[in-house]
Amino acid sequence: MKRVFGVMVILLLTVSFLAACGEPPATAEFTLSSVTVSPSAPVVNDTVTISATVTNVGEESGDCDVSLTVDGYPGSESVSLAGGASTSVSFSYDATTAGDYTAELSTPDDSKSKSFTVSEEGAPPVEGVPTWSVGDYWVLDCSYANPGGKTEQDTCQLTVTVTGEEAVGDEACYTSHGEFTPAATRDAADMPLTLHLETADIWTSKAHLVYLKQSSAIAELPGLPSTVTWTLTGGYGYPFAEGNTWSGSVRVVAGVLDEITDLEFKILGVETITVPAGTFGCYHMVAYEPTSPGTYVNEYWINTTEVKSVVKEIERSLWAGVETRELSSYEVS
């Protein structure tokens, strides 16, 4: 089931950010991003790890103290970064009392906060589908390999940013806008074409946390957006559990191509995987054609607590080669 475009493309606004804000400052300036709390639902007597990414957006090297305050507890860590460089910092906090808390992190130039709740030991986990907010984003490192092909290797960075909400049919969805940076170079399957994927809009089911529609722009198909529409049946998507299965079809429209393929989906189980953004417990979801249940056309590792989205993806169906995407940073509310 090879295709001529990507399923999930994503947004990195570096170019537009620089255009809006001008050149980076000459002196060192330290910003914060990707603030996380682990575990995301701590209980009394847990040790909570609060982490963030620190970036020197200036051109000159410099030193910086990163400070944490949570429930009156102070913490501080010194970092030294060259211009344009980033590093991660982590603080530990012993959760001795149940309640709602806000972790406040700051540098001399920036501040970020992250709220979390400490529950009584033995309390049941909070139920309900993970929620997204406008501005949530996920950045992934993307690697494409097609040994012997015209594009043997391609790497780029992707980001997906939540932009709002819109229904697909009768189902409420989150909308996201995406962009490859730089544009992804891909070999079309079964055709002597090299394609460059640029932007995409994505619709994700609010209730089930699965894709329902995507419209992407390819440089070689100007004015002809390529669309993918998923029609799913049964108990699909969230809440995920080992052994869950559901059926569906995917319709692909790209230029003169208009094709519908039946697919089966299955949750193989829960796995702990490590990617550049960290180590996460994930549901391992696979997609395959009914006639070839042992051959996975797509694989997804989804974390529903800290990340609330895909942590890793392997795409074997759309291009002549194989594309792997791994989470490198993220920020969710």
PEBEL-V89202 format. One record per residue. N is the residue number from 1. PHI is phi in radians with two decimals (none if undefined). BURIAL is I if it has 16 or more other ideal C-beta (glycine too) atoms within 10 Angstrom, else O. Layout:
n=N phi=PHI burial=BURIAL
n=N phi=PHI burial=BURIAL
This chain:
n=1 phi=none burial=I
n=2 phi=-1.32 burial=O
n=3 phi=-2.22 burial=I
n=4 phi=-1.91 burial=I
n=5 phi=-2.77 burial=I
n=6 phi=-1.53 burial=I
n=7 phi=-1.40 burial=I
n=8 phi=-2.20 burial=I
n=9 phi=-2.03 burial=I
n=10 phi=-2.52 burial=I
n=11 phi=-1.92 burial=I
n=12 phi=-2.21 burial=I
n=13 phi=-1.71 burial=O
n=14 phi=-1.04 burial=O
n=15 phi=-1.12 burial=O
n=16 phi=-1.20 burial=O
n=17 phi=-1.11 burial=O
n=18 phi=-1.16 burial=O
n=19 phi=-1.12 burial=O
n=20 phi=-1.36 burial=O
n=21 phi=-1.82 burial=O
n=22 phi=1.51 burial=O
n=23 phi=-1.21 burial=O
n=24 phi=-1.09 burial=O
n=25 phi=-1.10 burial=O
n=26 phi=-1.22 burial=O
n=27 phi=-1.41 burial=O
n=28 phi=-1.11 burial=I
n=29 phi=-2.53 burial=I
n=30 phi=-1.95 burial=I
n=31 phi=-1.97 burial=I
n=32 phi=-2.06 burial=I
n=33 phi=-2.74 burial=I
n=34 phi=0.90 burial=I
n=35 phi=-1.34 burial=I
n=36 phi=-2.30 burial=I
n=37 phi=-2.16 burial=I
n=38 phi=-2.37 burial=I
n=39 phi=-1.20 burial=O
n=40 phi=-1.27 burial=I
n=41 phi=-2.22 burial=I
n=42 phi=-1.22 burial=I
n=43 phi=-2.06 burial=I
n=44 phi=-0.95 burial=I
n=45 phi=1.44 burial=O
n=46 phi=-1.30 burial=I
n=47 phi=-1.67 burial=O
n=48 phi=-1.64 burial=I
n=49 phi=-1.79 burial=O
n=50 phi=-1.93 burial=I
n=51 phi=-2.19 burial=I
n=52 phi=-2.74 burial=I
n=53 phi=-1.78 burial=I
n=54 phi=-1.89 burial=I
n=55 phi=-2.22 burial=I
n=56 phi=-1.55 burial=I
n=57 phi=-1.44 burial=I
n=58 phi=-1.47 burial=I
n=59 phi=-1.64 burial=O
n=60 phi=-1.69 burial=O
n=61 phi=-1.20 burial=O
n=62 phi=-2.95 burial=I
n=63 phi=-1.94 burial=O
n=64 phi=-2.69 burial=I
n=65 phi=-1.75 burial=O
n=66 phi=-1.71 burial=I
n=67 phi=-1.96 burial=I
n=68 phi=-2.17 burial=I
n=69 phi=-2.32 burial=I
n=70 phi=-2.55 burial=I
n=71 phi=0.93 burial=O
n=72 phi=1.42 burial=O
n=73 phi=-1.44 burial=O
n=74 phi=-1.69 burial=O
n=75 phi=-2.55 burial=I
n=76 phi=-2.66 burial=O
n=77 phi=-2.47 burial=O
n=78 phi=-1.65 burial=O
n=79 phi=-2.27 burial=I
n=80 phi=-2.26 burial=O
n=81 phi=-2.34 burial=I
n=82 phi=-1.28 burial=O
n=83 phi=-1.01 burial=I
n=84 phi=1.46 burial=O
n=85 phi=-1.55 burial=O
n=86 phi=-2.31 burial=I
n=87 phi=-2.67 burial=O
n=88 phi=-1.86 burial=O
n=89 phi=-2.22 burial=I
n=90 phi=-2.44 burial=O
n=91 phi=-2.26 burial=I
n=92 phi=-1.92 burial=O
n=93 phi=-2.34 burial=I
n=94 phi=-1.47 burial=O
n=95 phi=-1.50 burial=I
n=96 phi=-1.74 burial=O
n=97 phi=-2.38 burial=O
n=98 phi=-1.17 burial=O
n=99 phi=2.67 burial=O
n=100 phi=-1.70 burial=O
n=101 phi=-2.33 burial=I
n=102 phi=-2.27 burial=O
n=103 phi=-1.54 burial=I
n=104 phi=-1.89 burial=O
n=105 phi=-1.95 burial=I
n=106 phi=-2.66 burial=I
n=107 phi=-2.11 burial=I
n=108 phi=-1.06 burial=O
n=109 phi=-2.01 burial=I
n=110 phi=-2.72 burial=I
n=111 phi=-2.61 burial=O
n=112 phi=-2.48 burial=I
n=113 phi=-2.34 burial=O
n=114 phi=-2.53 burial=I
n=115 phi=-1.63 burial=O
n=116 phi=-2.67 burial=I
n=117 phi=-2.10 burial=I
n=118 phi=-1.72 burial=I
n=119 phi=-1.73 burial=I
n=120 phi=-1.07 burial=O
n=121 phi=-1.02 burial=O
n=122 phi=1.53 burial=O
n=123 phi=-1.19 burial=O
n=124 phi=-1.17 burial=O
n=125 phi=-1.15 burial=O
n=126 phi=-1.16 burial=O
n=127 phi=-1.69 burial=O
n=128 phi=2.14 burial=O
n=129 phi=-1.14 burial=O
n=130 phi=-1.01 burial=I
n=131 phi=-1.96 burial=O
n=132 phi=-1.96 burial=I
n=133 phi=-2.26 burial=O
n=134 phi=-0.99 burial=O
n=135 phi=1.76 burial=O
n=136 phi=-1.01 burial=I
n=137 phi=-2.58 burial=I
n=138 phi=-2.38 burial=I
n=139 phi=-1.93 burial=I
n=140 phi=-2.20 burial=I
n=141 phi=-1.51 burial=I
n=142 phi=-2.04 burial=I
n=143 phi=-2.25 burial=O
n=144 phi=-2.02 burial=I
n=145 phi=-2.28 burial=O
n=146 phi=-2.54 burial=I
n=147 phi=-0.95 burial=O
n=148 phi=1.50 burial=O
n=149 phi=-1.55 burial=O
n=150 phi=-1.13 burial=O
n=151 phi=-1.85 burial=I
n=152 phi=-1.28 burial=O
n=153 phi=-2.65 burial=O
n=154 phi=-2.58 burial=I
n=155 phi=-2.24 burial=O
n=156 phi=-2.84 burial=I
n=157 phi=-2.10 burial=I
n=158 phi=-2.11 burial=I
n=159 phi=-2.43 burial=I
n=160 phi=-2.10 burial=I
n=161 phi=-2.17 burial=I
n=162 phi=-1.28 burial=I
n=163 phi=-1.97 burial=I
n=164 phi=2.92 burial=O
n=165 phi=-2.42 burial=O
n=166 phi=-2.86 burial=O
n=167 phi=-1.43 burial=O
n=168 phi=-1.97 burial=I
n=169 phi=1.13 burial=O
n=170 phi=-1.75 burial=O
n=171 phi=-1.87 burial=O
n=172 phi=-1.21 burial=O
n=173 phi=-2.36 burial=I
n=174 phi=-1.42 burial=I
n=175 phi=-1.87 burial=I
n=176 phi=-2.35 burial=I
n=177 phi=-2.06 burial=I
n=178 phi=-2.32 burial=I
n=179 phi=-2.77 burial=I
n=180 phi=-1.43 burial=I
n=181 phi=-2.31 burial=I
n=182 phi=-1.27 burial=O
n=183 phi=-0.94 burial=I
n=184 phi=-1.32 burial=I
n=185 phi=-1.74 burial=I
n=186 phi=-2.39 burial=I
n=187 phi=-1.58 burial=I
n=188 phi=-1.15 burial=I
n=189 phi=-1.30 burial=I
n=190 phi=1.07 burial=O
n=191 phi=-2.45 burial=O
n=192 phi=-1.42 burial=O
n=193 phi=-2.17 burial=O
n=194 phi=-1.91 burial=O
n=195 phi=-2.01 burial=I
n=196 phi=-2.19 burial=O
n=197 phi=-1.50 burial=I
n=198 phi=-1.99 burial=I
n=199 phi=-2.36 burial=I
n=200 phi=-2.76 burial=I
n=201 phi=-1.99 burial=I
n=202 phi=-2.26 burial=I
n=203 phi=-2.01 burial=I
n=204 phi=-2.09 burial=I
n=205 phi=-1.02 burial=I
n=206 phi=-1.19 burial=I
n=207 phi=-1.43 burial=O
n=208 phi=-2.13 burial=I
n=209 phi=0.98 burial=I
n=210 phi=-2.29 burial=I
n=211 phi=-1.24 burial=I
n=212 phi=-2.08 burial=I
n=213 phi=-2.80 burial=I
n=214 phi=-2.56 burial=I
n=215 phi=-2.23 burial=I
n=216 phi=-2.13 burial=I
n=217 phi=-1.91 burial=I
n=218 phi=-2.03 burial=I
n=219 phi=-1.00 burial=O
n=220 phi=-1.36 burial=O
n=221 phi=-2.15 burial=O
n=222 phi=-1.08 burial=O
n=223 phi=1.34 burial=O
n=224 phi=-2.14 burial=O
n=225 phi=-1.07 burial=I
n=226 phi=-1.56 burial=I
n=227 phi=-2.13 burial=I
n=228 phi=-2.21 burial=I
n=229 phi=-2.23 burial=I
n=230 phi=-1.73 burial=I
n=231 phi=-2.03 burial=O
n=232 phi=-1.98 burial=I
n=233 phi=-2.30 burial=O
n=234 phi=1.41 burial=O
n=235 phi=-1.43 burial=O
n=236 phi=-1.55 burial=I
n=237 phi=1.21 burial=I
n=238 phi=-1.15 burial=I
n=239 phi=-1.36 burial=O
n=240 phi=-1.36 burial=I
n=241 phi=-2.74 burial=O
n=242 phi=-0.95 burial=O
n=243 phi=1.62 burial=O
n=244 phi=-1.06 burial=I
n=245 phi=-2.36 burial=O
n=246 phi=-2.72 burial=I
n=247 phi=-2.00 burial=O
n=248 phi=-3.09 burial=I
n=249 phi=-2.35 burial=O
n=250 phi=-2.17 burial=I
n=251 phi=-1.84 burial=O
n=252 phi=-2.00 burial=I
n=253 phi=-2.20 burial=I
n=254 phi=-2.55 burial=I
n=255 phi=1.11 burial=O
n=256 phi=-1.43 burial=O
n=257 phi=-1.36 burial=O
n=258 phi=-2.57 burial=O
n=259 phi=-2.45 burial=O
n=260 phi=-2.06 burial=O
n=261 phi=-2.23 burial=O
n=262 phi=-1.40 burial=O
n=263 phi=-2.36 burial=I
n=264 phi=-2.05 burial=I
n=265 phi=-2.15 burial=I
n=266 phi=-2.62 burial=I
n=267 phi=-1.62 burial=I
n=268 phi=-1.26 burial=O
n=269 phi=2.76 burial=O
n=270 phi=-1.89 burial=O
n=271 phi=-2.31 burial=O
n=272 phi=-1.74 burial=O
n=273 phi=-2.22 burial=I
n=274 phi=-2.00 burial=O
n=275 phi=-2.25 burial=I
n=276 phi=-0.95 burial=O
n=277 phi=-1.39 burial=I
n=278 phi=2.49 burial=I
n=279 phi=-1.94 burial=O
n=280 phi=-2.42 burial=I
n=281 phi=-1.43 burial=O
n=282 phi=-2.33 burial=I
n=283 phi=-1.43 burial=I
n=284 phi=-1.69 burial=I
n=285 phi=-1.87 burial=I
n=286 phi=-2.20 burial=I
n=287 phi=-2.21 burial=I
n=288 phi=-2.67 burial=I
n=289 phi=-1.37 burial=O
n=290 phi=-0.98 burial=O
n=291 phi=-1.38 burial=O
n=292 phi=-2.38 burial=O
n=293 phi=-1.13 burial=O
n=294 phi=-1.61 burial=O
n=295 phi=-2.00 burial=O
n=296 phi=-1.51 burial=I
n=297 phi=-1.42 burial=I
n=298 phi=-2.46 burial=I
n=299 phi=-2.34 burial=I
n=300 phi=-2.33 burial=I
n=301 phi=-2.01 burial=I
n=302 phi=-2.06 burial=I
n=303 phi=-1.81 burial=I
n=304 phi=-1.77 burial=I
n=305 phi=-1.87 burial=I
n=306 phi=-1.22 burial=I
n=307 phi=-1.56 burial=I
n=308 phi=1.11 burial=I
n=309 phi=-2.91 burial=I
n=310 phi=-1.27 burial=I
n=311 phi=-1.71 burial=I
n=312 phi=-2.61 burial=I
n=313 phi=-2.54 burial=I
n=314 phi=-2.12 burial=I
n=315 phi=-1.98 burial=I
n=316 phi=-1.99 burial=I
n=317 phi=-1.79 burial=I
n=318 phi=-1.67 burial=I
n=319 phi=-2.18 burial=I
n=320 phi=-1.20 burial=I
n=321 phi=-1.95 burial=I
n=322 phi=-2.03 burial=O
n=323 phi=-1.95 burial=I
n=324 phi=-2.11 burial=I
n=325 phi=-2.17 burial=I
n=326 phi=-2.27 burial=I
n=327 phi=-1.14 burial=I
n=328 phi=-1.94 burial=I
n=329 phi=-2.84 burial=I
n=330 phi=-2.89 burial=I
n=331 phi=-2.62 burial=I
n=332 phi=-2.21 burial=I
n=333 phi=-1.47 burial=O
